[in-house]
């Protein structure tokens, strides 16, 4: 069964709206979760690393004020796309990994965001 | 040079064929390796980890060559349901806990 749950799976909204995406680890505690974005026919690109109880670490070129990340508990991280515009339309996927260096990452189902 | 490099394909093969994908990675200190499968408009799912001695899971065989910084995936007796994008994934170490993804190799198995 799923070990990482992501919600919602599909969002369509108007330009200027802020959208919150939730990511939960179901079977384990995740001190670290990851947020990726994938545009059509492109690879997953890491946006940020979400750290429980502290600030997220953003990859180069990702605006921290635009993509707000909150990791308030060991099982929940949220990504808020603030004032979304059509160019933010993408597939957003979270993942988490259990403890241990060589553990694979498990992904949520992803959120398809369409901004009109 | 990309950190993880794959041939994008597509590989079009008939059912029953054997197909192999290759992947190279740039960081010799990389610690762990995986193959993920991603279906169209879906999230990636772990197919198998790749171990130094090579490993097999049913029709799938993964190999790792640390000296050449090269990973492979072999699929035998291809099924229609194997059609997907196969992602080579590496834990680069260097303090990064996130995995680094290749851009994927698309496989289309045809009847």
Interface residues (C-beta under 8 A of the other chain):
Chain A: X6 X32 X34 X42 X43 X44 X46 X49 X91 X93 X97 X101 X102 X104 X105 X106 X107 X108 X109 X110 X112
Chain B: X31 X32 X34 X41 X42 X43 X44 X45 X46 X49 X87 X89 X91 X97 X98 X99 X100 X101 X102 X103 X104
